[in-house]
């Protein structure tokens, strides 16, 4: 052991082991971290305060129906068409037989949603499905409407209609009910803002 110390002292290896003192940069790291925390907290608050909610005129619906509002742009929906209208399905236009086949495949992958699949399998050609966020409730909705009702231009749409009447929609503890409650059948649609 003494021999190893003697060799290390003579060869000055201890200088190789010594690390030069680094300047203290902890203040900069603290400032950077504090800045990130402030931005993380302040940004959502500022966005909420400074954002302008969508401005649109409200519509009234017939008794027994409710209204939902959503942003719509052409091509952001699925249009079900008759099998003889097209040879192949191309999004956004899907042949009814292809749509039903896709539902069957979905049911084999997720057997928890038989009522949802049955409900969607009943849809006819010339039906459009629109997956959006209701601007009044911030709830996800699947709007199902006759394709002739769909607006031709982008904007905020007000739709009058009803939620699904499927009894499974009230069972929120299972997947069927959780998904079914988002189905909204529109009877009329009006462009309320561009």
N, C-alpha and C positions, 0 to 999 in steps of 0.2 A: 504494500500500500504506500509506504514511504517512497518507494522508487517511482510510483505513478505520479505522486505529488511533485516530486523533484523534476520529472520530465515535463509535467504540465507547466511548472513555473519557468523552467528554462525555455520552453518553446512559446511561452506567452499565449497559450490557448485560452486563458481566462478572458482575454480581450474578445475572443470570438463569441463567448457565451454572454458577454455583457450587451444589453440592449440600450441604445441611447434613449434618453428621456424624450417623451413625446409632449408636444404642447397640449394643454388642457382644453379640449373642445366640448366638454360636457354642456356648457352654456348654450352653444349652438344646437346641440342635439335636443336639449330641453325646449328651446324656442321652436324648433321645427316640429317636435311632437305636440306642443301646446297649440301651434297653428293648425295642425291637422285636426285636433280635437275641436277647436273652435269652429273650423269650417264644417266638420261633420255635424255639429249641432246646429249651427246658424243657417246652413244652406236650406234644409227642409222648412225651417221657420220662415226664412225670407221668401222662398218659393210660394208658400201658402199665403203669405201676406200680399205679395206683389203680383201673383198670378190673376189673370182675368178669367172668371168662369165663362163658359160658352154662353153667348147671348142668343136667345131664340124666343120666338113667340110661342106661347103654349096653345095647345088645341084642346077642344072639349070632345069627349067621346060619348057615344050613346050609352044609355043606362045599361048596366050589367057588363060593361067592358072597362078596361083600364088602359092607360096610355104609358108607353115607354118612348124614350128619346135616345137616339144613338147617332154616331157619325157614320155616314155611308159614303163609299166611293165605288164606282162601277168596277166590277171584276173582283170585289172583295167578298163574294158570296159563292154558294154552290147552287147551280141551276140544274134541276132534274128535268131531263128531256125524254121523250118517248124513244123506245128502242129503234123504231123505223125512221127517226129523224136524223140519226147519225150512225155511221158504221162503227166508230170507236169513240170512247170517252176521252175528252181533253178538258182539263180544268180550265174554266169554271163550269163547263157543261158536262154533266155526267148522265149517262144512260141509266134509266131506272133499274134495269136488270143488273148492271154493274154495281149500282149503289146497294141493292139488296144483297148481292153476293158479298160485298165488302162488309155489310152488317153481320152476315152469317159468320164470316171469318173473324170478325171482332168478338162475336159471342163465344166462339170456341176458344179464343185467347183470354177472355174475361167473362166467365159464366155468371158473374154476379149481377149482370144488367139485362135480364131477359125482357122485362117490361119496356125498357128504353128501346131495345131492338125491335120489339113488336110495334111500338108506337111509330118509330121512324120507318119501318117497313110498310106501313099503311100509306105513306106519302105517294102522291100521284105525279105523273109528268106535269110540266108547267108549274112546278113548285120551286121556290127558292128558299135556301137556308142561309141565314146571316148570323154569324157569331160575333157579338159585339158587347160593349159595356153600356148599361143603361146610365145615361148621364144624370138622371135624377137620384137614383139609389146607389150608383157605383156597383151594381150587381151584374154579373155575367148573365147574358141571355142568348138563347138560340131563337131568333125570330124566324118563323115559318110562315110564308105568305105565297099567294098566287103570284106567279112571275110577272103578270100584267100590272101589278101594283107597285113594282119596284121602280124607284126614281132612276132617271137616265143620267143625272148629273150628281156630282159630289155635294155634300152638305150634311146638315143635321136633319134627321128624319124623325117625325112623330108618328108612332104607329098605335092604332086602337085595336084592341083584341082581348084575348083571354089567355090565362095560363092553362096548361094541360089539365084535363079533368080526370086523368088516370089516378085511381085511388092510391097507387104505389108512391105517388109524388109526396104524400104526407108522411111517409116513413123515412125520415131523414137519417135514421141510424144505419141504413143500408145504402149501397152504391146506387141502386135503382132510384130510390127516392131522391138522393142527392143530385143525380143528373136530371131526372124528370122535372124537377121544380124549375129548371132553367128554360124549359120549352114554352114559347109564347107564340100563339097562333094569331097573326095579324089579319084583321078584316079590312083595314084601310091604312094607307100610308100617305103622309103629307110632308113635303120638303118645307121645313120651318125656318131654315137659315142656310146660307151658303158658306 
